[in-house]
Amino acid sequence: MSARPNHTPALSYVSAPGAPAELLAQLRDSDRADRWVPAFEQGWMQALEESRRTFSLAGLYAVF
């Protein structure tokens, strides 16, 4: 009998650091840029603001 699981755990997806910029460049080149670029920029700003509100280094500072 083996102690290993009989399935492979799902890997979480982590995008490359430049992926948003590459996606935005592709959107700007598309036929629907007038609609998709503002939507992307709005969503990106909302995500950045959410991360500013929820991300904290307090746990790291407590260790040091």
All heavy atoms as TSV, in Angstrom:
chain	resi	resn	atom	element	x	y	z
A	1	MET	N	N	0.840	-1.174	0.000
A	1	MET	CA	C	0.000	0.000	0.000
A	1	MET	C	C	0.890	1.243	0.000
A	1	MET	O	O	1.902	1.288	0.653
A	1	MET	CB	C	-0.903	-0.023	1.220
A	1	MET	CG	C	-1.920	1.064	1.199
A	1	MET	SD	S	-3.135	0.884	2.493
A	1	MET	CE	C	-4.360	-0.024	1.599
A	2	SER	N	N	0.466	2.238	-0.732
A	2	SER	CA	C	1.240	3.459	-0.862
A	2	SER	C	C	0.581	4.602	-0.099
A	2	SER	O	O	-0.645	4.683	-0.021
A	2	SER	CB	C	1.360	3.821	-2.344
A	2	SER	OG	O	1.961	5.073	-2.480
A	3	ALA	N	N	1.380	5.490	0.429
A	3	ALA	CA	C	0.852	6.636	1.156
A	3	ALA	C	C	0.596	7.821	0.228
A	3	ALA	O	O	0.083	8.843	0.647
A	3	ALA	CB	C	1.837	7.050	2.241
A	4	ARG	N	N	0.957	7.667	-1.041
A	4	ARG	CA	C	0.753	8.765	-1.987
A	4	ARG	C	C	-0.698	8.808	-2.458
A	4	ARG	O	O	-1.342	7.776	-2.591
A	4	ARG	CB	C	1.662	8.601	-3.190
A	4	ARG	CG	C	3.125	8.855	-2.819
A	4	ARG	CD	C	3.962	8.948	-4.052
A	4	ARG	NE	N	4.278	7.597	-4.513
A	4	ARG	CZ	C	4.839	7.328	-5.667
A	4	ARG	NH1	N	5.149	8.291	-6.492
A	4	ARG	NH2	N	5.111	6.096	-6.013
A	5	PRO	N	N	-1.207	10.024	-2.715
A	5	PRO	CA	C	-2.583	10.119	-3.212
A	5	PRO	C	C	-2.689	9.540	-4.618
A	5	PRO	O	O	-1.711	9.487	-5.362
A	5	PRO	CB	C	-2.868	11.618	-3.216
A	5	PRO	CG	C	-1.533	12.274	-3.234
A	5	PRO	CD	C	-0.583	11.315	-2.565
A	6	ASN	N	N	-3.878	9.093	-4.978
A	6	ASN	CA	C	-4.075	8.501	-6.296
A	6	ASN	C	C	-4.475	9.533	-7.338
A	6	ASN	O	O	-4.883	9.195	-8.427
A	6	ASN	CB	C	-5.116	7.392	-6.232
A	6	ASN	CG	C	-6.452	7.907	-5.750
A	6	ASN	OD1	O	-6.605	9.083	-5.482
A	6	ASN	ND2	N	-7.412	7.009	-5.616
A	7	HIS	N	N	-4.351	10.800	-7.008
A	7	HIS	CA	C	-4.645	11.864	-7.969
A	7	HIS	C	C	-3.566	12.940	-7.876
A	7	HIS	O	O	-2.865	13.036	-6.879
A	7	HIS	CB	C	-6.021	12.471	-7.695
A	7	HIS	CG	C	-6.078	13.224	-6.399
A	7	HIS	ND1	N	-6.196	12.585	-5.191
A	7	HIS	CD2	C	-6.005	14.539	-6.119
A	7	HIS	CE1	C	-6.197	13.479	-4.221
A	7	HIS	NE2	N	-6.086	14.681	-4.756
A	8	THR	N	N	-3.463	13.709	-8.904
A	8	THR	CA	C	-2.516	14.815	-8.918
A	8	THR	C	C	-3.247	16.080	-8.491
A	8	THR	O	O	-4.273	16.419	-9.080
A	8	THR	CB	C	-1.940	15.015	-10.336
A	8	THR	OG1	O	-1.364	13.787	-10.755
A	8	THR	CG2	C	-0.897	16.100	-10.358
A	9	PRO	N	N	-2.740	16.778	-7.485
A	9	PRO	CA	C	-3.431	18.000	-7.062
A	9	PRO	C	C	-3.394	19.058	-8.164
A	9	PRO	O	O	-2.430	19.145	-8.922
A	9	PRO	CB	C	-2.659	18.452	-5.829
A	9	PRO	CG	C	-1.361	17.743	-5.884
A	9	PRO	CD	C	-1.559	16.505	-6.696
A	10	ALA	N	N	-4.438	19.838	-8.235
A	10	ALA	CA	C	-4.504	20.899	-9.236
A	10	ALA	C	C	-3.495	21.985	-8.894
A	10	ALA	O	O	-3.354	22.378	-7.740
A	10	ALA	CB	C	-5.908	21.480	-9.275
A	11	LEU	N	N	-2.800	22.457	-9.897
A	11	LEU	CA	C	-1.848	23.530	-9.700
A	11	LEU	C	C	-2.560	24.865	-9.870
A	11	LEU	O	O	-3.386	25.027	-10.762
A	11	LEU	CB	C	-0.712	23.418	-10.719
A	11	LEU	CG	C	0.109	22.129	-10.662
A	11	LEU	CD1	C	1.127	22.102	-11.795
A	11	LEU	CD2	C	0.811	22.017	-9.325
A	12	SER	N	N	-2.233	25.784	-9.011
A	12	SER	CA	C	-2.855	27.097	-9.165
A	12	SER	C	C	-2.125	27.868	-10.260
A	12	SER	O	O	-0.913	27.728	-10.444
A	12	SER	CB	C	-2.804	27.868	-7.846
A	12	SER	OG	O	-1.464	28.098	-7.474
A	13	TYR	N	N	-2.879	28.669	-10.980
A	13	TYR	CA	C	-2.314	29.439	-12.080
A	13	TYR	C	C	-1.748	30.746	-11.563
A	13	TYR	O	O	-2.415	31.481	-10.849
A	13	TYR	CB	C	-3.395	29.723	-13.127
A	13	TYR	CG	C	-2.931	30.642	-14.224
A	13	TYR	CD1	C	-2.086	30.181	-15.222
A	13	TYR	CD2	C	-3.306	31.963	-14.251
A	13	TYR	CE1	C	-1.647	31.014	-16.221
A	13	TYR	CE2	C	-2.878	32.801	-15.247
A	13	TYR	CZ	C	-2.045	32.324	-16.234
A	13	TYR	OH	O	-1.606	33.158	-17.223
A	14	VAL	N	N	-0.521	31.026	-11.911
A	14	VAL	CA	C	0.109	32.286	-11.569
A	14	VAL	C	C	0.561	32.919	-12.875
A	14	VAL	O	O	1.343	32.339	-13.620
A	14	VAL	CB	C	1.315	32.084	-10.628
A	14	VAL	CG1	C	1.989	33.403	-10.335
A	14	VAL	CG2	C	0.882	31.394	-9.356
A	15	SER	N	N	0.049	34.099	-13.159
A	15	SER	CA	C	0.394	34.751	-14.418
A	15	SER	C	C	1.783	35.372	-14.334
A	15	SER	O	O	2.279	35.687	-13.257
A	15	SER	CB	C	-0.638	35.816	-14.764
A	15	SER	OG	O	-0.645	36.822	-13.789
A	16	ALA	N	N	2.380	35.544	-15.478
A	16	ALA	CA	C	3.680	36.187	-15.559
A	16	ALA	C	C	3.532	37.662	-15.201
A	16	ALA	O	O	2.466	38.254	-15.411
A	16	ALA	CB	C	4.235	36.034	-16.965
A	17	PRO	N	N	4.574	38.278	-14.673
A	17	PRO	CA	C	4.472	39.686	-14.279
A	17	PRO	C	C	4.052	40.619	-15.411
A	17	PRO	O	O	3.357	41.601	-15.175
A	17	PRO	CB	C	5.875	40.029	-13.792
A	17	PRO	CG	C	6.484	38.734	-13.415
A	17	PRO	CD	C	5.863	37.710	-14.320
A	18	GLY	N	N	4.445	40.330	-16.638
A	18	GLY	CA	C	4.101	41.201	-17.758
A	18	GLY	C	C	2.826	40.842	-18.467
A	18	GLY	O	O	2.448	41.491	-19.451
A	19	ALA	N	N	2.107	39.835	-17.979
A	19	ALA	CA	C	0.903	39.359	-18.662
A	19	ALA	C	C	-0.180	40.429	-18.814
A	19	ALA	O	O	-0.763	40.546	-19.890
A	19	ALA	CB	C	0.354	38.130	-17.953
A	20	PRO	N	N	-0.473	41.228	-17.787
A	20	PRO	CA	C	-1.506	42.258	-17.980
A	20	PRO	C	C	-1.128	43.272	-19.065
A	20	PRO	O	O	-1.980	43.677	-19.857
A	20	PRO	CB	C	-1.614	42.928	-16.608
A	20	PRO	CG	C	-1.127	41.897	-15.659
A	20	PRO	CD	C	-0.067	41.143	-16.389
A	21	ALA	N	N	0.125	43.662	-19.122
A	21	ALA	CA	C	0.559	44.614	-20.146
A	21	ALA	C	C	0.454	44.004	-21.541
A	21	ALA	O	O	0.054	44.680	-22.493
A	21	ALA	CB	C	1.987	45.064	-19.871
A	22	GLU	N	N	0.784	42.724	-21.654
A	22	GLU	CA	C	0.677	42.041	-22.945
A	22	GLU	C	C	-0.790	41.932	-23.376
A	22	GLU	O	O	-1.120	42.158	-24.540
A	22	GLU	CB	C	1.299	40.654	-22.870
A	22	GLU	CG	C	2.806	40.677	-22.709
A	22	GLU	CD	C	3.384	39.299	-22.453
A	22	GLU	OE1	O	2.670	38.297	-22.641
A	22	GLU	OE2	O	4.553	39.230	-22.061
A	23	LEU	N	N	-1.651	41.614	-22.426
A	23	LEU	CA	C	-3.077	41.524	-22.731
A	23	LEU	C	C	-3.630	42.883	-23.152
A	23	LEU	O	O	-4.374	42.993	-24.123
A	23	LEU	CB	C	-3.844	40.992	-21.523
A	23	LEU	CG	C	-5.358	40.898	-21.673
A	23	LEU	CD1	C	-5.749	40.024	-22.863
A	23	LEU	CD2	C	-5.976	40.390	-20.397
A	24	LEU	N	N	-3.236	43.934	-22.450
A	24	LEU	CA	C	-3.698	45.277	-22.797
A	24	LEU	C	C	-3.223	45.665	-24.195
A	24	LEU	O	O	-3.990	46.253	-24.971
A	24	LEU	CB	C	-3.216	46.286	-21.762
A	24	LEU	CG	C	-3.690	47.723	-21.938
A	24	LEU	CD1	C	-5.214	47.798	-21.989
A	24	LEU	CD2	C	-3.139	48.600	-20.834
A	25	ALA	N	N	-1.999	45.318	-24.547
A	25	ALA	CA	C	-1.493	45.611	-25.894
A	25	ALA	C	C	-2.318	44.873	-26.952
A	25	ALA	O	O	-2.643	45.437	-28.000
A	25	ALA	CB	C	-0.024	45.221	-25.994
A	26	GLN	N	N	-2.679	43.633	-26.672
A	26	GLN	CA	C	-3.505	42.868	-27.607
A	26	GLN	C	C	-4.896	43.484	-27.727
A	26	GLN	O	O	-5.462	43.551	-28.820
A	26	GLN	CB	C	-3.621	41.418	-27.159
A	26	GLN	CG	C	-2.333	40.645	-27.294
A	26	GLN	CD	C	-2.453	39.245	-26.701
A	26	GLN	OE1	O	-3.520	38.823	-26.271
A	26	GLN	NE2	N	-1.340	38.533	-26.671
A	27	LEU	N	N	-5.438	43.931	-26.615
A	27	LEU	CA	C	-6.755	44.567	-26.648
A	27	LEU	C	C	-6.718	45.854	-27.460
A	27	LEU	O	O	-7.644	46.150	-28.206
A	27	LEU	CB	C	-7.241	44.855	-25.228
A	27	LEU	CG	C	-7.633	43.649	-24.389
A	27	LEU	CD1	C	-7.936	44.078	-22.964
A	27	LEU	CD2	C	-8.819	42.926	-24.995
A	28	ARG	N	N	-5.651	46.623	-27.310
A	28	ARG	CA	C	-5.539	47.880	-28.053
A	28	ARG	C	C	-5.440	47.646	-29.556
A	28	ARG	O	O	-5.831	48.506	-30.344
A	28	ARG	CB	C	-4.342	48.672	-27.556
A	28	ARG	CG	C	-4.592	49.299	-26.207
A	28	ARG	CD	C	-3.464	50.185	-25.760
A	28	ARG	NE	N	-3.852	50.882	-24.542
A	28	ARG	CZ	C	-3.045	51.112	-23.536
A	28	ARG	NH1	N	-1.783	50.733	-23.597
A	28	ARG	NH2	N	-3.477	51.743	-22.468
A	29	ASP	N	N	-4.919	46.502	-29.954
A	29	ASP	CA	C	-4.798	46.168	-31.371
A	29	ASP	C	C	-6.071	45.560	-31.953
A	29	ASP	O	O	-6.172	45.397	-33.167
A	29	ASP	CB	C	-3.638	45.191	-31.604
A	29	ASP	CG	C	-2.279	45.851	-31.414
A	29	ASP	OD1	O	-2.209	47.099	-31.502
A	29	ASP	OD2	O	-1.300	45.113	-31.183
A	30	SER	N	N	-7.034	45.223	-31.109
A	30	SER	CA	C	-8.234	44.549	-31.595
A	30	SER	C	C	-9.235	45.532	-32.198
A	30	SER	O	O	-9.142	46.749	-32.020
A	30	SER	CB	C	-8.904	43.765	-30.467
A	30	SER	OG	O	-9.670	44.616	-29.665
A	31	ASP	N	N	-10.198	44.985	-32.914
A	31	ASP	CA	C	-11.253	45.788	-33.526
A	31	ASP	C	C	-12.193	46.402	-32.496
A	31	ASP	O	O	-12.872	47.379	-32.777
A	31	ASP	CB	C	-12.079	44.939	-34.498
A	31	ASP	CG	C	-11.251	44.424	-35.656
A	31	ASP	OD1	O	-10.198	45.032	-35.955
A	31	ASP	OD2	O	-11.658	43.415	-36.261
A	32	ARG	N	N	-12.242	45.809	-31.337
A	32	ARG	CA	C	-13.158	46.266	-30.287
A	32	ARG	C	C	-12.432	47.022	-29.176
A	32	ARG	O	O	-12.893	47.078	-28.040
A	32	ARG	CB	C	-13.903	45.084	-29.702
A	32	ARG	CG	C	-14.763	44.397	-30.727
A	32	ARG	CD	C	-15.493	43.252	-30.111
A	32	ARG	NE	N	-16.307	42.595	-31.125
A	32	ARG	CZ	C	-16.898	41.454	-30.937
A	32	ARG	NH1	N	-16.773	40.830	-29.793
A	32	ARG	NH2	N	-17.622	40.919	-31.890
A	33	ALA	N	N	-11.311	47.620	-29.494
A	33	ALA	CA	C	-10.500	48.316	-28.494
A	33	ALA	C	C	-11.284	49.411	-27.780
A	33	ALA	O	O	-11.106	49.606	-26.571
A	33	ALA	CB	C	-9.250	48.897	-29.143
A	34	ASP	N	N	-12.147	50.101	-28.499
A	34	ASP	CA	C	-12.903	51.194	-27.881
A	34	ASP	C	C	-13.803	50.709	-26.749
A	34	ASP	O	O	-14.120	51.466	-25.831
A	34	ASP	CB	C	-13.723	51.945	-28.925
A	34	ASP	CG	C	-14.702	51.053	-29.666
A	34	ASP	OD1	O	-14.438	49.846	-29.804
A	34	ASP	OD2	O	-15.742	51.580	-30.123
A	35	ARG	N	N	-14.162	49.450	-26.777
A	35	ARG	CA	C	-15.030	48.894	-25.733
A	35	ARG	C	C	-14.238	48.121	-24.676
A	35	ARG	O	O	-14.502	48.244	-23.479
A	35	ARG	CB	C	-16.043	47.969	-26.387
A	35	ARG	CG	C	-17.029	47.410	-25.430
A	35	ARG	CD	C	-18.065	46.610	-26.160
A	35	ARG	NE	N	-19.142	46.276	-25.254
A	35	ARG	CZ	C	-20.234	45.680	-25.629
A	35	ARG	NH1	N	-20.416	45.357	-26.885
A	35	ARG	NH2	N	-21.163	45.394	-24.759
A	36	TRP	N	N	-13.258	47.332	-25.110
A	36	TRP	CA	C	-12.565	46.442	-24.190
A	36	TRP	C	C	-11.459	47.113	-23.392
A	36	TRP	O	O	-11.229	46.750	-22.240
A	36	TRP	CB	C	-12.000	45.239	-24.943
A	36	TRP	CG	C	-13.081	44.286	-25.327
A	36	TRP	CD1	C	-13.645	44.141	-26.561
A	36	TRP	CD2	C	-13.758	43.384	-24.469
A	36	TRP	NE1	N	-14.629	43.194	-26.525
A	36	TRP	CE2	C	-14.720	42.705	-25.251
A	36	TRP	CE3	C	-13.656	43.073	-23.122
A	36	TRP	CZ2	C	-15.562	41.737	-24.711
A	36	TRP	CZ3	C	-14.490	42.114	-22.594
A	36	TRP	CH2	C	-15.427	41.465	-23.383
A	37	VAL	N	N	-10.761	48.082	-23.971
A	37	VAL	CA	C	-9.662	48.730	-23.239
A	37	VAL	C	C	-10.180	49.466	-22.006
A	37	VAL	O	O	-9.631	49.282	-20.908
A	37	VAL	CB	C	-8.839	49.644	-24.170
A	37	VAL	CG1	C	-7.862	50.493	-23.376
A	37	VAL	CG2	C	-8.085	48.793	-25.199
A	38	PRO	N	N	-11.215	50.303	-22.112
A	38	PRO	CA	C	-11.715	50.943	-20.884
A	38	PRO	C	C	-12.216	49.936	-19.838
A	38	PRO	O	O	-12.012	50.134	-18.637
A	38	PRO	CB	C	-12.869	51.821	-21.376
A	38	PRO	CG	C	-12.585	52.050	-22.810
A	38	PRO	CD	C	-11.905	50.810	-23.292
A	39	ALA	N	N	-12.843	48.857	-20.290
A	39	ALA	CA	C	-13.324	47.837	-19.349
A	39	ALA	C	C	-12.149	47.164	-18.642
A	39	ALA	O	O	-12.188	46.931	-17.428
A	39	ALA	CB	C	-14.163	46.801	-20.086
A	40	PHE	N	N	-11.094	46.864	-19.396
A	40	PHE	CA	C	-9.903	46.250	-18.797
A	40	PHE	C	C	-9.272	47.195	-17.783
A	40	PHE	O	O	-8.927	46.791	-16.673
A	40	PHE	CB	C	-8.890	45.889	-19.884
A	40	PHE	CG	C	-7.606	45.343	-19.329
A	40	PHE	CD1	C	-7.480	43.995	-19.063
A	40	PHE	CD2	C	-6.519	46.167	-19.073
A	40	PHE	CE1	C	-6.295	43.477	-18.554
A	40	PHE	CE2	C	-5.349	45.667	-18.561
A	40	PHE	CZ	C	-5.232	44.316	-18.301
A	41	GLU	N	N	-9.107	48.460	-18.176
A	41	GLU	CA	C	-8.473	49.424	-17.282
A	41	GLU	C	C	-9.288	49.640	-16.016
A	41	GLU	O	O	-8.736	49.748	-14.923
A	41	GLU	CB	C	-8.242	50.742	-18.019
A	41	GLU	CG	C	-7.160	50.618	-19.069
A	41	GLU	CD	C	-7.014	51.853	-19.933
A	41	GLU	OE1	O	-7.964	52.671	-19.995
A	41	GLU	OE2	O	-5.951	51.992	-20.572
A	42	GLN	N	N	-10.606	49.668	-16.142
A	42	GLN	CA	C	-11.459	49.821	-14.968
A	42	GLN	C	C	-11.338	48.605	-14.041
A	42	GLN	O	O	-11.196	48.750	-12.835
A	42	GLN	CB	C	-12.908	50.012	-15.381
A	42	GLN	CG	C	-13.837	50.195	-14.208
A	42	GLN	CD	C	-15.287	50.321	-14.631
A	42	GLN	OE1	O	-15.639	50.092	-15.779
A	42	GLN	NE2	N	-16.137	50.689	-13.700
A	43	GLY	N	N	-11.384	47.419	-14.624
A	43	GLY	CA	C	-11.237	46.206	-13.822
A	43	GLY	C	C	-9.880	46.108	-13.154
A	43	GLY	O	O	-9.760	45.683	-12.003
A	44	TRP	N	N	-8.855	46.538	-13.870
A	44	TRP	CA	C	-7.494	46.495	-13.325
A	44	TRP	C	C	-7.371	47.457	-12.147
A	44	TRP	O	O	-6.795	47.124	-11.118
A	44	TRP	CB	C	-6.494	46.844	-14.426
A	44	TRP	CG	C	-5.083	46.693	-13.991
A	44	TRP	CD1	C	-4.196	47.686	-13.734
A	44	TRP	CD2	C	-4.371	45.475	-13.740
A	44	TRP	NE1	N	-2.994	47.167	-13.339
A	44	TRP	CE2	C	-3.084	45.813	-13.334
A	44	TRP	CE3	C	-4.736	44.141	-13.812
A	44	TRP	CZ2	C	-2.136	44.855	-13.008
A	44	TRP	CZ3	C	-3.782	43.185	-13.484
A	44	TRP	CH2	C	-2.502	43.546	-13.094
A	45	MET	N	N	-7.930	48.648	-12.283
A	45	MET	CA	C	-7.880	49.621	-11.189
A	45	MET	C	C	-8.660	49.114	-9.971
A	45	MET	O	O	-8.224	49.301	-8.835
A	45	MET	CB	C	-8.440	50.972	-11.639
A	45	MET	CG	C	-7.543	51.718	-12.581
A	45	MET	SD	S	-5.949	52.056	-11.812
A	45	MET	CE	C	-4.866	51.606	-13.132
A	46	GLN	N	N	-9.792	48.474	-10.208
A	46	GLN	CA	C	-10.560	47.917	-9.090
A	46	GLN	C	C	-9.773	46.818	-8.389
A	46	GLN	O	O	-9.784	46.727	-7.158
A	46	GLN	CB	C	-11.899	47.382	-9.583
A	46	GLN	CG	C	-12.872	48.454	-9.980
A	46	GLN	CD	C	-14.131	47.895	-10.621
A	46	GLN	OE1	O	-14.189	46.729	-10.997
A	46	GLN	NE2	N	-15.145	48.737	-10.761
A	47	ALA	N	N	-9.089	45.981	-9.150
A	47	ALA	CA	C	-8.292	44.905	-8.556
A	47	ALA	C	C	-7.128	45.468	-7.751
A	47	ALA	O	O	-6.816	44.967	-6.655
A	47	ALA	CB	C	-7.776	43.972	-9.654
A	48	LEU	N	N	-6.481	46.513	-8.264
A	48	LEU	CA	C	-5.381	47.135	-7.520
A	48	LEU	C	C	-5.872	47.761	-6.223
A	48	LEU	O	O	-5.231	47.624	-5.168
A	48	LEU	CB	C	-4.690	48.195	-8.381
A	48	LEU	CG	C	-3.823	47.677	-9.512
A	48	LEU	CD1	C	-3.295	48.854	-10.332
A	48	LEU	CD2	C	-2.677	46.840	-8.995
A	49	GLU	N	N	-6.989	48.440	-6.286
A	49	GLU	CA	C	-7.540	49.062	-5.084
A	49	GLU	C	C	-7.935	48.004	-4.059
A	49	GLU	O	O	-7.685	48.167	-2.866
A	49	GLU	CB	C	-8.743	49.933	-5.444
A	49	GLU	CG	C	-9.243	50.772	-4.305
A	49	GLU	CD	C	-8.175	51.691	-3.714
A	49	GLU	OE1	O	-7.354	52.252	-4.464
A	49	GLU	OE2	O	-8.152	51.836	-2.475
A	50	GLU	N	N	-8.539	46.921	-4.521
A	50	GLU	CA	C	-8.901	45.819	-3.612
A	50	GLU	C	C	-7.664	45.225	-2.951
A	50	GLU	O	O	-7.661	44.948	-1.755
A	50	GLU	CB	C	-9.663	44.744	-4.388
A	50	GLU	CG	C	-10.023	43.523	-3.579
A	50	GLU	CD	C	-11.126	43.767	-2.563
A	50	GLU	OE1	O	-11.808	44.804	-2.648
A	50	GLU	OE2	O	-11.288	42.919	-1.680
A	51	SER	N	N	-6.599	45.058	-3.716
A	51	SER	CA	C	-5.378	44.493	-3.135
A	51	SER	C	C	-4.752	45.460	-2.133
A	51	SER	O	O	-4.195	45.035	-1.127
A	51	SER	CB	C	-4.376	44.119	-4.226
A	51	SER	OG	O	-3.856	45.268	-4.855
A	52	ARG	N	N	-4.846	46.757	-2.388
A	52	ARG	CA	C	-4.332	47.737	-1.427
A	52	ARG	C	C	-5.106	47.675	-0.115
A	52	ARG	O	O	-4.534	47.859	0.962
A	52	ARG	CB	C	-4.437	49.151	-2.010
A	52	ARG	CG	C	-3.399	49.444	-3.042
A	52	ARG	CD	C	-3.464	50.920	-3.465
A	52	ARG	NE	N	-2.601	51.121	-4.596
A	52	ARG	CZ	C	-3.019	51.363	-5.837
A	52	ARG	NH1	N	-4.301	51.457	-6.088
A	52	ARG	NH2	N	-2.166	51.522	-6.817
A	53	ARG	N	N	-6.415	47.446	-0.219
A	53	ARG	CA	C	-7.246	47.397	0.991
A	53	ARG	C	C	-7.051	46.115	1.782
A	53	ARG	O	O	-7.162	46.116	3.001
A	53	ARG	CB	C	-8.728	47.536	0.633
A	53	ARG	CG	C	-9.137	48.914	0.214
A	53	ARG	CD	C	-10.643	49.091	0.055
A	53	ARG	NE	N	-11.297	48.084	-0.785
A	53	ARG	CZ	C	-12.074	47.104	-0.330
A	53	ARG	NH1	N	-12.311	46.977	0.935
A	53	ARG	NH2	N	-12.632	46.248	-1.160
A	54	THR	N	N	-6.784	45.008	1.105
A	54	THR	CA	C	-6.794	43.714	1.787
A	54	THR	C	C	-5.408	43.148	2.087
A	54	THR	O	O	-5.285	42.292	2.956
A	54	THR	CB	C	-7.564	42.672	0.954
A	54	THR	OG1	O	-6.953	42.554	-0.329
A	54	THR	CG2	C	-9.016	43.093	0.784
A	55	PHE	N	N	-4.382	43.612	1.406
A	55	PHE	CA	C	-3.054	43.046	1.613
A	55	PHE	C	C	-2.381	43.748	2.777
A	55	PHE	O	O	-2.386	44.967	2.880
A	55	PHE	CB	C	-2.204	43.203	0.354
A	55	PHE	CG	C	-0.850	42.571	0.478
A	55	PHE	CD1	C	-0.707	41.197	0.428
A	55	PHE	CD2	C	0.279	43.344	0.654
A	55	PHE	CE1	C	0.536	40.601	0.543
A	55	PHE	CE2	C	1.524	42.759	0.769
A	55	PHE	CZ	C	1.655	41.389	0.713
A	56	SER	N	N	-1.792	42.979	3.649
A	56	SER	CA	C	-1.133	43.542	4.813
A	56	SER	C	C	0.194	42.824	5.062
A	56	SER	O	O	0.295	41.602	4.936
A	56	SER	CB	C	-2.018	43.391	6.045
A	56	SER	OG	O	-1.318	43.797	7.199
A	57	LEU	N	N	1.181	43.587	5.442
A	57	LEU	CA	C	2.475	43.022	5.818
A	57	LEU	C	C	2.608	42.906	7.339
A	57	LEU	O	O	3.687	42.638	7.848
A	57	LEU	CB	C	3.612	43.892	5.274
A	57	LEU	CG	C	3.746	43.914	3.756
A	57	LEU	CD1	C	4.812	44.916	3.352
A	57	LEU	CD2	C	4.088	42.549	3.223
A	58	ALA	N	N	1.509	43.084	8.055
A	58	ALA	CA	C	1.543	43.059	9.517
A	58	ALA	C	C	2.101	41.743	10.042
A	58	ALA	O	O	2.892	41.732	11.000
A	58	ALA	CB	C	0.163	43.308	10.090
A	59	GLY	N	N	1.724	40.626	9.442
A	59	GLY	CA	C	2.243	39.332	9.900
A	59	GLY	C	C	3.743	39.219	9.706
A	59	GLY	O	O	4.459	38.706	10.576
A	60	LEU	N	N	4.233	39.736	8.611
A	60	LEU	CA	C	5.679	39.715	8.356
A	60	LEU	C	C	6.401	40.596	9.355
A	60	LEU	O	O	7.445	40.221	9.910
A	60	LEU	CB	C	5.972	40.182	6.930
A	60	LEU	CG	C	7.431	40.244	6.533
A	60	LEU	CD1	C	8.054	38.855	6.551
A	60	LEU	CD2	C	7.581	40.872	5.162
A	61	TYR	N	N	5.873	41.789	9.616
A	61	TYR	CA	C	6.502	42.700	10.572
A	61	TYR	C	C	6.490	42.117	11.976
A	61	TYR	O	O	7.412	42.326	12.759
A	61	TYR	CB	C	5.796	44.049	10.572
A	61	TYR	CG	C	6.008	44.848	9.296
A	61	TYR	CD1	C	4.986	45.590	8.762
A	61	TYR	CD2	C	7.229	44.834	8.644
A	61	TYR	CE1	C	5.172	46.328	7.584
A	61	TYR	CE2	C	7.421	45.561	7.491
A	61	TYR	CZ	C	6.398	46.304	6.962
A	61	TYR	OH	O	6.576	47.021	5.826
A	62	ALA	N	N	5.461	41.363	12.321
A	62	ALA	CA	C	5.384	40.746	13.646
A	62	ALA	C	C	6.493	39.723	13.828
A	62	ALA	O	O	7.009	39.562	14.945
A	62	ALA	CB	C	4.018	40.097	13.835
A	63	VAL	N	N	6.896	39.060	12.755
A	63	VAL	CA	C	7.965	38.059	12.848
A	63	VAL	C	C	9.298	38.745	13.135
A	63	VAL	O	O	10.097	38.270	13.916
A	63	VAL	CB	C	8.047	37.227	11.545
A	63	VAL	CG1	C	9.279	36.351	11.542
A	63	VAL	CG2	C	6.789	36.404	11.380
A	64	PHE	N	N	9.508	39.883	12.496
A	64	PHE	CA	C	10.767	40.605	12.688
A	64	PHE	C	C	10.698	41.450	13.927
A	64	PHE	O	O	11.540	41.875	14.526
A	64	PHE	CB	C	11.090	41.465	11.476
A	64	PHE	CG	C	11.466	40.647	10.294
A	64	PHE	CD1	C	10.628	40.564	9.197
A	64	PHE	CD2	C	12.652	39.941	10.261
A	64	PHE	CE1	C	10.972	39.805	8.092
A	64	PHE	CE2	C	12.998	39.184	9.156
A	64	PHE	CZ	C	12.156	39.120	8.078
